Amino acid sequence: MPEELQVDKTVDLKGEVCPFPWVKAKKVLAKMEVGQIL
């Protein structure tokens, strides 16, 4: 049985137009630690 993943952060990018989804996700990723799940 696969283990369940625990999400550490979520980002709602619905309705965003390029390149903003990438920029916003990159900002959140920069604040996260190695091994955390976005």
C-alpha distance matrix in Angstrom:
0.0 3.8 6.4 9.1 12.4 15.6 18.5 21.7 24.3 24.9 27.9 29.3 31.1 31.8 35.4 36.0 37.9 37.6 37.8 37.0 33.2 33.1 35.6 33.9 30.4 32.1 33.9 30.7 29.0 32.1 31.6 28.0 27.0 25.1 21.3 21.5 20.0 22.4
3.8 0.0 3.8 6.5 9.1 12.6 15.3 18.4 20.9 21.6 24.5 26.1 27.8 28.8 32.3 32.7 34.6 34.2 34.3 33.4 29.7 29.4 31.9 30.3 26.7 28.4 30.1 27.0 25.2 28.3 28.0 24.4 23.5 21.5 17.8 18.0 16.3 18.8
6.4 3.8 0.0 3.8 6.4 9.5 12.7 15.5 18.4 19.5 22.8 24.7 26.7 28.0 31.7 31.9 34.0 33.6 33.5 32.4 28.7 28.5 30.6 28.7 25.2 26.8 28.2 24.9 23.2 26.2 25.4 21.8 20.8 19.2 15.4 15.3 14.0 16.8
9.1 6.5 3.8 0.0 3.8 6.6 9.6 12.8 15.4 16.3 19.6 21.4 23.7 24.9 28.6 29.0 31.4 31.3 31.3 29.8 26.1 26.3 28.2 26.1 22.8 24.7 25.8 22.4 21.2 24.3 23.4 19.9 19.5 18.4 14.7 13.8 12.0 14.4
12.4 9.1 6.4 3.8 0.0 3.8 6.3 9.4 12.0 13.2 16.5 18.7 20.9 22.5 26.2 26.2 28.6 28.3 28.1 26.6 23.0 22.9 24.7 22.6 19.3 21.0 22.1 18.7 17.4 20.5 19.7 16.2 15.9 15.0 11.4 10.2 8.2 10.7
15.6 12.6 9.5 6.6 3.8 0.0 3.8 6.3 9.3 11.0 14.7 17.1 19.8 21.6 25.3 25.2 27.9 27.9 27.5 25.5 22.2 22.3 23.6 21.1 18.1 19.9 20.4 16.7 16.0 18.9 17.4 14.1 14.2 14.2 11.0 8.8 7.3 9.5
18.5 15.3 12.7 9.6 6.3 3.8 0.0 3.8 5.8 7.3 11.0 13.6 16.2 18.3 21.9 21.6 24.3 24.3 23.9 21.8 18.5 18.8 20.0 17.3 14.5 16.5 16.9 13.3 12.9 16.0 14.7 11.7 12.7 13.2 10.6 7.5 5.2 6.2
21.7 18.4 15.5 12.8 9.4 6.3 3.8 0.0 3.8 7.1 10.5 13.7 16.4 19.0 22.4 21.7 24.4 24.3 23.5 21.1 18.2 18.3 18.8 16.0 13.4 15.0 14.7 10.9 10.8 13.4 11.5 8.7 9.9 11.3 9.6 5.9 5.3 6.1
24.3 20.9 18.4 15.4 12.0 9.3 5.8 3.8 0.0 3.8 6.9 10.2 12.9 15.7 19.0 18.1 20.9 21.0 20.2 17.6 14.9 15.3 15.6 12.5 10.3 12.4 11.9 8.1 9.0 11.9 10.2 8.4 10.9 12.7 11.8 8.0 6.6 4.9
24.9 21.6 19.5 16.3 13.2 11.0 7.3 7.1 3.8 0.0 3.8 6.7 9.5 12.0 15.4 15.0 18.0 18.5 18.2 15.5 12.5 13.7 14.4 11.2 9.3 12.3 12.2 8.9 10.3 13.5 12.5 11.3 14.1 15.6 14.6 11.1 8.6 5.7
27.9 24.5 22.8 19.6 16.5 14.7 11.0 10.5 6.9 3.8 0.0 3.8 6.1 9.1 12.2 11.3 14.4 15.1 14.8 11.9 9.1 10.9 11.5 8.1 7.0 10.5 10.4 7.9 10.1 13.1 12.8 12.5 15.8 17.3 17.0 13.6 11.3 7.7
29.3 26.1 24.7 21.4 18.7 17.1 13.6 13.7 10.2 6.7 3.8 0.0 3.8 5.7 8.9 9.0 12.5 14.1 14.5 11.5 8.9 11.8 12.6 9.5 9.3 13.1 13.1 11.3 13.6 16.5 16.3 16.3 19.6 21.0 20.5 17.2 14.5 10.9
31.1 27.8 26.7 23.7 20.9 19.8 16.2 16.4 12.9 9.5 6.1 3.8 0.0 3.8 6.3 5.5 8.8 10.3 11.0 8.4 5.8 9.2 10.4 8.1 8.4 12.0 12.7 11.9 13.9 16.7 17.3 17.5 20.9 22.0 21.8 18.9 16.2 12.4
31.8 28.8 28.0 24.9 22.5 21.6 18.3 19.0 15.7 12.0 9.1 5.7 3.8 0.0 3.8 5.5 8.8 11.3 12.8 10.6 8.5 12.1 13.7 11.7 12.1 15.7 16.5 15.7 17.6 20.5 21.0 21.1 24.4 25.4 24.8 21.9 18.9 15.3
35.4 32.3 31.7 28.6 26.2 25.3 21.9 22.4 19.0 15.4 12.2 8.9 6.3 3.8 0.0 3.8 6.5 9.9 11.8 10.0 9.1 12.8 14.1 12.7 14.0 17.2 17.8 17.8 19.9 22.3 23.2 23.7 27.1 28.2 27.9 25.1 22.2 18.5
36.0 32.7 31.9 29.0 26.2 25.2 21.6 21.7 18.1 15.0 11.3 9.0 5.5 5.5 3.8 0.0 3.8 6.8 8.3 6.2 6.0 9.6 10.5 9.7 11.4 14.1 14.9 15.4 17.4 19.5 20.7 21.6 25.1 26.2 26.3 23.7 21.2 17.4
37.9 34.6 34.0 31.4 28.6 27.9 24.3 24.4 20.9 18.0 14.4 12.5 8.8 8.8 6.5 3.8 0.0 3.8 6.1 5.8 6.8 9.5 10.6 11.1 12.8 14.8 16.1 17.3 18.8 20.7 22.4 23.5 26.8 27.6 28.0 25.7 23.2 19.6
37.6 34.2 33.6 31.3 28.3 27.9 24.3 24.3 21.0 18.5 15.1 14.1 10.3 11.3 9.9 6.8 3.8 0.0 2.9 5.0 6.1 7.2 8.7 10.4 11.7 13.0 14.8 16.5 17.4 19.0 21.3 22.3 25.4 25.9 26.6 24.7 22.5 19.0
37.8 34.3 33.5 31.3 28.1 27.5 23.9 23.5 20.2 18.2 14.8 14.5 11.0 12.8 11.8 8.3 6.1 2.9 0.0 3.8 5.8 5.6 6.4 8.8 10.3 10.9 12.7 14.8 15.6 16.8 19.3 20.6 23.6 24.1 25.2 23.5 21.6 18.2
37.0 33.4 32.4 29.8 26.6 25.5 21.8 21.1 17.6 15.5 11.9 11.5 8.4 10.6 10.0 6.2 5.8 5.0 3.8 0.0 3.8 5.4 4.9 5.9 8.3 9.6 10.5 12.4 14.0 15.3 17.2 18.7 22.0 23.1 24.0 21.9 20.1 16.5
33.2 29.7 28.7 26.1 23.0 22.2 18.5 18.2 14.9 12.5 9.1 8.9 5.8 8.5 9.1 6.0 6.8 6.1 5.8 3.8 0.0 3.8 5.5 5.3 6.0 8.4 10.1 10.8 12.1 14.2 16.0 16.7 20.0 20.8 21.3 19.0 16.8 13.2
33.1 29.4 28.5 26.3 22.9 22.3 18.8 18.3 15.3 13.7 10.9 11.8 9.2 12.1 12.8 9.6 9.5 7.2 5.6 5.4 3.8 0.0 3.8 5.6 5.2 6.0 8.7 10.1 10.3 12.1 14.6 15.4 18.2 18.7 19.6 17.9 16.1 12.9
35.6 31.9 30.6 28.2 24.7 23.6 20.0 18.8 15.6 14.4 11.5 12.6 10.4 13.7 14.1 10.5 10.6 8.7 6.4 4.9 5.5 3.8 0.0 3.8 5.5 5.1 6.3 8.9 9.9 10.6 13.0 14.7 17.8 18.9 20.4 18.5 17.4 14.2
33.9 30.3 28.7 26.1 22.6 21.1 17.3 16.0 12.5 11.2 8.1 9.5 8.1 11.7 12.7 9.7 11.1 10.4 8.8 5.9 5.3 5.6 3.8 0.0 3.8 5.4 5.2 6.5 8.7 10.1 11.4 13.0 16.5 18.0 19.2 16.7 15.4 12.0
30.4 26.7 25.2 22.8 19.3 18.1 14.5 13.4 10.3 9.3 7.0 9.3 8.4 12.1 14.0 11.4 12.8 11.7 10.3 8.3 6.0 5.2 5.5 3.8 0.0 3.8 5.4 5.2 6.1 8.6 10.3 10.7 14.0 15.0 15.8 13.6 12.0 8.7
32.1 28.4 26.8 24.7 21.0 19.9 16.5 15.0 12.4 12.3 10.5 13.1 12.0 15.7 17.2 14.1 14.8 13.0 10.9 9.6 8.4 6.0 5.1 5.4 3.8 0.0 3.8 5.5 5.0 6.1 8.9 10.0 12.8 13.8 15.4 13.8 13.2 10.5
33.9 30.1 28.2 25.8 22.1 20.4 16.9 14.7 11.9 12.2 10.4 13.1 12.7 16.5 17.8 14.9 16.1 14.8 12.7 10.5 10.1 8.7 6.3 5.2 5.4 3.8 0.0 3.8 5.5 5.2 6.8 9.1 12.5 14.4 16.3 14.3 14.2 11.6
30.7 27.0 24.9 22.4 18.7 16.7 13.3 10.9 8.1 8.9 7.9 11.3 11.9 15.7 17.8 15.4 17.3 16.5 14.8 12.4 10.8 10.1 8.9 6.5 5.2 5.5 3.8 0.0 3.8 5.4 5.4 6.6 10.3 12.5 13.8 11.2 10.9 8.4
29.0 25.2 23.2 21.2 17.4 16.0 12.9 10.8 9.0 10.3 10.1 13.6 13.9 17.6 19.9 17.4 18.8 17.4 15.6 14.0 12.1 10.3 9.9 8.7 6.1 5.0 5.5 3.8 0.0 3.8 5.4 5.1 8.0 9.4 10.9 9.1 9.2 7.5
32.1 28.3 26.2 24.3 20.5 18.9 16.0 13.4 11.9 13.5 13.1 16.5 16.7 20.5 22.3 19.5 20.7 19.0 16.8 15.3 14.2 12.1 10.6 10.1 8.6 6.1 5.2 5.4 3.8 0.0 3.8 5.6 8.0 9.9 12.5 11.3 12.4 11.1
31.6 28.0 25.4 23.4 19.7 17.4 14.7 11.5 10.2 12.5 12.8 16.3 17.3 21.0 23.2 20.7 22.4 21.3 19.3 17.2 16.0 14.6 13.0 11.4 10.3 8.9 6.8 5.4 5.4 3.8 0.0 3.8 6.8 9.9 12.2 10.3 11.9 10.9
28.0 24.4 21.8 19.9 16.2 14.1 11.7 8.7 8.4 11.3 12.5 16.3 17.5 21.1 23.7 21.6 23.5 22.3 20.6 18.7 16.7 15.4 14.7 13.0 10.7 10.0 9.1 6.6 5.1 5.6 3.8 0.0 3.8 6.7 8.5 6.5 8.5 8.5
27.0 23.5 20.8 19.5 15.9 14.2 12.7 9.9 10.9 14.1 15.8 19.6 20.9 24.4 27.1 25.1 26.8 25.4 23.6 22.0 20.0 18.2 17.8 16.5 14.0 12.8 12.5 10.3 8.0 8.0 6.8 3.8 0.0 3.8 6.2 5.8 9.1 10.5
25.1 21.5 19.2 18.4 15.0 14.2 13.2 11.3 12.7 15.6 17.3 21.0 22.0 25.4 28.2 26.2 27.6 25.9 24.1 23.1 20.8 18.7 18.9 18.0 15.0 13.8 14.4 12.5 9.4 9.9 9.9 6.7 3.8 0.0 3.8 5.7 8.7 10.8
21.3 17.8 15.4 14.7 11.4 11.0 10.6 9.6 11.8 14.6 17.0 20.5 21.8 24.8 27.9 26.3 28.0 26.6 25.2 24.0 21.3 19.6 20.4 19.2 15.8 15.4 16.3 13.8 10.9 12.5 12.2 8.5 6.2 3.8 0.0 3.8 6.5 9.6
21.5 18.0 15.3 13.8 10.2 8.8 7.5 5.9 8.0 11.1 13.6 17.2 18.9 21.9 25.1 23.7 25.7 24.7 23.5 21.9 19.0 17.9 18.5 16.7 13.6 13.8 14.3 11.2 9.1 11.3 10.3 6.5 5.8 5.7 3.8 0.0 3.8 6.7
20.0 16.3 14.0 12.0 8.2 7.3 5.2 5.3 6.6 8.6 11.3 14.5 16.2 18.9 22.2 21.2 23.2 22.5 21.6 20.1 16.8 16.1 17.4 15.4 12.0 13.2 14.2 10.9 9.2 12.4 11.9 8.5 9.1 8.7 6.5 3.8 0.0 3.8
22.4 18.8 16.8 14.4 10.7 9.5 6.2 6.1 4.9 5.7 7.7 10.9 12.4 15.3 18.5 17.4 19.6 19.0 18.2 16.5 13.2 12.9 14.2 12.0 8.7 10.5 11.6 8.4 7.5 11.1 10.9 8.5 10.5 10.8 9.6 6.7 3.8 0.0
